[in-house]
Amino acid sequence: MTWRTVKQFADAARPEELFTGQWQNRPSVLDDYKPHVDDRWNEGCTNAWKLWEEIVPLG
């Protein structure tokens, strides 16, 4: 890592401060399914394959 990367990590008070850059607000093919995935994740389903199988029939 470069010294700038290390400094960025060291200076961050919260993980959210590290979420910056060109990829942060880019649209995703999962945007339409995020509410479903978030709900299922909060219910305890953390298996990505299972979540994928659930959203495929949704479109």
MIPA-507973 format. One line per 3 residues: number of its first residue (from 1); their letters; for each residue x, y, z of C-alpha. Coordinates in Angstrom, 3 decimals, m for minus. Each point is the difference from the previous one (the first is absolute). Example, Ala and Ser with C-alpha at 12.3 -4.5 7.8 and 13.67 -1.06 7.14 Angstrom:
BEGIN
1	as	12.300:m4.500:7.800 ~ 1.370:3.440:m0.660
END
This chain:
BEGIN
1	mtw	0.000:0.000:0.000 ~ 1.086:3.522:m0.571 ~ 0.462:2.401:2.903
4	rtv	m3.141:1.861:m1.091 ~ m2.104:m3.152:0.280 ~ 1.408:m0.768:3.437
7	kqf	m0.619:3.598:1.104 ~ m3.589:m0.172:m1.278 ~ m0.634:m3.141:2.063
10	ada	1.731:1.447:3.046 ~ m1.901:3.293:m0.160 ~ m3.450:m1.592:m0.410
13	arp	m2.020:0.211:3.203 ~ m2.787:m2.196:m1.422 ~ m0.084:m2.623:m2.786
16	eel	m2.496:2.134:m1.926 ~ 2.731:2.594:m0.557 ~ 1.843:m2.515:m2.172
19	ftg	m2.904:m0.354:m2.432 ~ 1.056:2.692:m2.435 ~ 1.003:0.073:m3.620
22	qwq	m1.292:m0.577:m3.467 ~ m1.818:m3.280:0.699 ~ m2.170:1.068:2.927
25	nrp	m3.121:1.372:m1.694 ~ 0.161:m2.121:m3.125 ~ m3.281:m1.739:m0.935
28	svl	m0.096:m3.755:0.526 ~ m2.102:m2.760:m1.505 ~ m0.924:m0.882:3.593
31	ddy	m1.477:3.417:0.835 ~ m3.577:m1.195:m0.594 ~ 0.531:m2.961:2.338
34	kph	1.867:1.706:2.841 ~ m3.082:0.344:2.243 ~ m0.671:m3.750:m0.300
37	vdd	3.657:m0.917:0.537 ~ 0.295:2.382:2.976 ~ m3.140:m1.447:1.586
40	rwn	1.175:m3.582:m0.467 ~ 3.491:0.877:1.295 ~ m1.519:1.556:3.125
43	egc	m2.069:m3.175:0.454 ~ 3.260:m1.940:0.171 ~ 0.397:m1.310:m3.549
46	tna	3.631:0.817:m0.818 ~ 0.515:m2.606:m2.710 ~ 0.594:1.898:m3.246
49	wkl	m0.953:m2.965:m2.183 ~ m3.320:m0.417:1.818 ~ m0.734:3.727:m0.349
52	wee	0.854:m0.163:m3.705 ~ m2.368:m2.962:m0.454 ~ m2.753:2.048:1.654
55	ivp	0.393:3.081:m2.199 ~ 0.351:m1.809:m3.344 ~ m3.750:m0.734:m0.206
58	lg	m0.707:3.652:0.882 ~ 1.492:1.094:m3.267
END
